[in-house]
Amino acid sequence: MAGSKLVYLFGPEMTDGDAGLVELLGGKGANLAEMAQLGLPVPPGFTITTEVCNAYYKGGRKLPEELRGEVEAALDRIGVAAGRKFGDPGNPLLVSVRSGSRASMPGMMDTILDLGLNDETVAGLVRHAGDERFAYDSYRRFIQMYSDVVLGVDHGLFEDILENFKNLNGLQLDTDLEAEHWKKIVVLFKDAVAKELDQPFPQDTADQLWGAIGAVFGSWENTRAKTYRRLHSISDDWGTAVSVQAMVFGNMGETSATGVAFTRDPSTGEHQLYGEYLINAQGEDVVAGIRTPQPLTAVAVQAVGRDYVSLEEVMPEAFVQLVAVCERLERHYRDMQDIEFTIERGQLWMLQTRSGKRTVEAALRIAVEMANEGIITKEEAILRIDPAGLDHLLHPTIDPAAEKELLTTGLPASPGAASGEIVFTADAAVDAKAQGRDVILVRLETSPEDIHGMHAAVGILTARGGMTSHAAVVARGMGRPCVAGAGALRIDLVAKTLTVGRVTLKSGDVVTIDGGTGEVLKGRVQMRRPELSGAFGTLMSWADTHRRLGVRANADTPRDAEQACHFGAEGIGLCRTEHMFFEADRIIAVRKMILASDEGGRREALSSLLPMQRADFVRLFEIMAGMPVTIRLLDPPLHEFLPHQPHEQEAVAADLGIDVARIRRRVIELSEVNPMLGFRGCRIGILYPEIVEMQARAIFEAALAAEQASGQPVVVEIMLPLVIDRAEFDLVAEVIRETAAAVSSEQDKTFDYQIGTMVELPRSVLRAGDIASGETGAAFFSFGTNDLTQTTMGLSRDDAAPILNSYTAHGIFLADPFVTIDEDGVGELMKIGVERGRKVKPDLKIGICGEHGGDPASVAFCHDAGFTYVSCSPFRVPIARLAAAQAALRSSRG
Amino acid sequence: MAGSKLVYLFGPEMTDGDAGLVELLGGKGANLAEMAQLGLPVPPGFTITTEVCNAYYKGGRKLPEELRGEVEAALDRIGVAAGRKFGDPGNPLLVSVRSGSRASMPGMMDTILDLGLNDETVAGLVRHAGDERFAYDSYRRFIQMYSDVVLGVDHGLFEDILENFKNLNGLQLDTDLEAEHWKKIVVLFKDAVAKELDQPFPQDTADQLWGAIGAVFGSWENTRAKTYRRLHSISDDWGTAVSVQAMVFGNMGETSATGVAFTRDPSTGEHQLYGEYLINAQGEDVVAGIRTPQPLTAVAVQAVGRDYVSLEEVMPEAFVQLVAVCERLERHYRDMQDIEFTIERGQLWMLQTRSGKRTVEAALRIAVEMANEGIITKEEAILRIDPAGLDHLLHPTIDPAAEKELLTTGLPASPGAASGEIVFTADAAVDAKAQGRDVILVRLETSPEDIHGMHAAVGILTARGGMTSHAAVVARGMGRPCVAGAGALRIDLVAKTLTVGRVTLKSGDVVTIDGGTGEVLKGRVQMRRPELSGAFGTLMSWADTHRRLGVRANADTPRDAEQACHFGAEGIGLCRTEHMFFEADRIIAVRKMILASDEGGRREALSSLLPMQRADFVRLFEIMAGMPVTIRLLDPPLHEFLPHQPHEQEAVAADLGIDVARIRRRVIELSEVNPMLGFRGCRIGILYPEIVEMQARAIFEAALAAEQASGQPVVVEIMLPLVIDRAEFDLVAEVIRETAAAVSSEQDKTFDYQIGTMVELPRSVLRAGDIASGETGAAFFSFGTNDLTQTTMGLSRDDAAPILNSYTAHGIFLADPFVTIDEDGVGELMKIGVERGRKVKPDLKIGICGEHGGDPASVAFCHDAGFTYVSCSPFRVPIARLAAAQAALRSSRG
């Protein structure tokens, strides 16, 4: 602080900051300075730096002494520029006091307008404006705002007074009040404040200003600002700047106006000025919604076709000036701008400019068009798009204009929205679908037994589980909307009802879920399905030329595989064979196998699964047409395939013609305390090698059949799950190699294939060198970051929701480690695994097939860690492609 | 092989091997050579090396060509030494052919005696022995043994013939048969072989020899030998040697005898010749049990006080010679020897010497006395004792002489034996104990809710779970015998019965369990409680002077702490505070806390727990009298404290005066898919800091009270469980520090304490440097290797039993990773954790408190990895002390 400048001026020929000083001046202050530097009409003002904010908190909420002099001097300069004087009753300078941090925190902190008014200066304002009503209206607004923000008086007090006053005087609307009325209101307001605080409303304008500056700095630490920062990973240390600026008035009669403009359409991205304004109004009136804002342009008025009038028509001069400023600002900032302006008696003033928020559709179009217009490079265009936002494009969403009745909110587990009748079991979902009805499957939590129901449903809603619970993961893979962990739901499976608070819905009632926001809504809600624009395709093609990472999809079914190809996947990085086992005609054979008492019995059941599994693979190979397909051998615990409810067990026993006691015994035998750490993965293949043999045979026979049918080579990669030791890998690989030799000799044909491994447990990482070494070692690694995260952190993803909520609140984790790779822990292990694998096999193919494969930050991590490819659910493929390109561009920039 | 010697001679003035060649000659061959080198009376012979065995297998079970010449030459040399000639009808040399590997594999491989007999040489034997019956008896024994071992004829065939013959001739016992009978038997035997094999019994003695050599080498790969090797970690590559040795006969009349001698008593270790012999007998007669072997010494005969006669009396000359040989051999080998000898017509021959097997009691006494006698050093004495064997000493065991009716066998989960009535619930165990009855608690598996029942029971028996299941771990900690995972048990909780096969026991029936062998026995079985000898104390005191590792105990109760001190623990390395919560008077308050809907409710329940928890700590601190006490804050998932059975829930609801639905809802809320990876450890303290506050307050107030009462300082170490991030550590540590400050100011006293952390998840290891850094970082680490093993390997210890069984059978794991640290995986992580912790804090105290802390191999690992101490269950403290000393001695030897 010592010696450094605390206050930066802006305004005609006095600006000493610019857009580069955003850390010191905040976004608003820096851009005001920049606009002033450009010679644009900016009301003069000054910005108190973020360093003062930090000093304020370090000093126990006290402003540094040296600030006073700098502020007084700056105030004088502004006064000179504006031709008025702060606190001067004859010609008073009024100012706004606003916060502005490095990052945009819209509405989180406090603002005070019209500061500098008191019982004396208000008379000066009357003279200056020639409008007594305007002056006293401004004064009462100032008292109201200042008392609320700075003095801590509840704003309801003023609303009550105003309401009472109107009732007593038979007045309805604020516009019905005349100057005399506002004068009386001002007296009533001041009395109320004096009574409330035991001291009068401050009349000293300097006191007003220091109070306001203190309050704005103080608002950095208010609860909603702190919450916002936590949610948006904004550091508490950044602090806010405070900008004090000469007031200009859009409410000085019919030649005054105020408005906002976007240099391009923020909804569609169309290159056309977009925005709205109000004649004779202040900024807050635009927001308040009492008067209807008008479109800026004549074109826009034509488009809405109603009784609107454009700024272009009513103030053509100011409009032309605004258009020029907008173009200048957009070119200058090289991005679409969101501008606030005021016209005071025909004179245009710029109050703010910043990069405009936009829909994903608009972002794509703007980026592509700006690149084509030569404003930005294609690389910049790629970097402009938030990959996560693309998710939105690929799923139907709730129409923002639709009316909604919110029941509760859960986790936004899989994007998209869906409406349907609620059902409580997977079978009910299948039945309803067969009758052509759309259903939302509602479960406490889902399990692999629900897969067919999840397929049949248009959306999934669970009361438990986190962002990577079974429901969430499977739903994302299927592209089904899902709201998970909606803890307020009470599900009564017997009564088949769903209760939230006082509302109880029964089976067949309709709800709508929004998997992008986590909202659960009553009844059917209007949807919209955004179309993939040309800009999307263009940008993705640009991205593909820059990325170095391959992008594959996790796909278990022909439908998934087709979806994946449609979205540009370059192969299947994870085909979970067990998902094929849950289909109705197979589950019987699978259960027979699990219930068999010996190898012979298992082989018999497996032999009936073989043709079905082979047919699955033939379809997949045909769809993927020569692209690599990584097939993971059976992974989940066997008990997931057995029925757990007594009535299901009885049904299955009847089906299989066996004693139900045998099923129950086997369920108990196979039940586990921690199924995540149990009998699954390659452990199954080691105890029951005949399962490996069947799956390998199905794969090889399918590959030969598909090659013969299509004439195209099939690229098969067989992946072993949960390997932690080379001995395991060798035992299972040997069964696969023997099966390959048998199929090859039976059909008298040769074929290629690779055997690789998941790396999904800490020990897999530690033994990576051993597992990959030599010709018979793993030919590829695929990091299973879901399980690796669970075991590294000791955190079950099915149980983590309450822990993660608390940990995020405490700032222990900045991101959900099941969404974004925990670089300090799991990430370090991944790097160790890559290093050890590549040390023994420099060209080792390394991928990731956990949920993280579709998360932009995790894709960037994989790029930096030297991965060969990422694999994610089909709906995330475009996200991964873009994120991979961005990672490549960022790392090539250093 | 090329050029190396295949055959090594031994015998007077012809020995070219010695005990150093054990890898080449096997234990037996090397010791025969060594004895011959010492000039002891060893029948001449030669040993074919283990390299020939390996060549035999490499060559597809063919012996190398060059062997023939060497064997023939050696045979000639033996003949010369023995004064006979192999195959010579006039004066035939007979030989034995025996296996002998580097490691002792008693009874696993084949042996052939009396080889060289045929229809002609038998006449020579008659002449030489002057005993026709002896000669033909020898011949028929040879045919029988050779046909079985070499020719693969079922030995039952010969037994049938002999039985038939005796029936036809009215004979009862073998001793009733005269020379003429045996002659006829020989003919019958030869006919049977010829008929069975379509060719006559080999008469060519060279053919006999080569057949026998091949068969002995072949027996290296028989099933029982392979199984034995797998169980004892003996490499298949070692191979066996074959020793061919001139036969001497203990069955040549009343001046001949055969016997075994131990240089010290293998049961007690007493320094006194011990063993038995038979006049006029061969080795196999001693084993056969038809005649009763007699004690060697007059003292022993006196001790048994029956109608025995000692070798000392009947063959005083040979006895004196034997005593001298024994003393010589023991001094020479510097260990107690197990010797086989034969006396042929008054002449003593030594057939084998090896280090004798002994009980743990004997091992201790022998080691200490040999050190005191100057035969070995104290360091060698320490290294002679298998630390794991000590376990046996510390628990009551089943009297080896007792009659037993085996029901089934489970895992030997916690050593010691116990008899008691079976009960099926923890509450029943407590009730029975209150009535003074001993009970065995029988459960499918135990949970923390059973703790009070486990305390009340004298032993625990479970149908499920492995060596480190809850039952096993808790039982070992308590020193209760436990048989776990007895899968054959069928428990019917409703009928309160236990069924094994066709036997059904009901509640109240008595069983005996042997936690050292895993046996479950019907009824009450005779026990013995070995006493701790003076030798034990002496050896442990020697060990303590050499070890560098500290040894602490895991102790939760005053009883544990007293036991730990008794066994020489130097502090408590792990006090699990949750165990204190399960006691009857506390569990109500704990449940109230968990069921409370807000912090206020929790604080109220905690305030009633505070005085109880404080009193616990006061007792512990008093017992530990100035030694460090590491107290771990609450660790297990909260649902473990809630009742899960409907009737229990109703009882608790009535107890607490709340609605049972509230309990059920909370149970569902807290239930987890993978409790091992759930809401536990410091995560509880972060969500409910008031629990940390109560525990910290109890600790500090107790420390001050104990210091005041005893005048001795209390050394408190507070340990946070499941920490994976510095932020967690800081949040909880801050609550502890604030509480310390509060207690200090309330009582106006200062006190010291340290805050450290468990390192029990892979991420704890990776973040170890961050967690320990700086003054406020962790002051100590304690590796929780149970959880670290579970998460690193992705293996739940409660579910691992079937996987581990299979993995051990497949040779994937050589040891149970929950018993011995998996050095390649978990061990590497531990080393990383040590390195990162010590890098930021060079004097960081590092311990281990998982089950591994009492495993000798793991203790050695901890020594090598630079740990400060190990902590284990009280009953394992002596084992850890000894293992630590051995590790120090071994590492100082390099």
Interface residues (C-beta under 8 A of the other chain):
Chain A: E672 V673 N674 P675 M676 L677 G678 F679 G681 R683 I686 L687 L722 I724 D725 A727 E728 L731 E760 L761 P762 R763 L766 R767 D787 Q790 T791 T792 M793 G794 L795 S796 D798 D799 P802 I803 S806 Y807 H810 G811 I812 F813 D822 D824 G825 V826 E828 L829
Chain B: E672 V673 N674 P675 M676 L677 G678 F679 G681 R683 I686 L687 L722 I724 D725 A727 E728 L731 E760 L761 P762 R763 L766 R767 D787 Q790 T791 T792 M793 G794 L795 S796 D798 D799 A800 P802 I803 S806 Y807 H810 G811 I812 F813 D822 D824 G825 V826 E828 L829
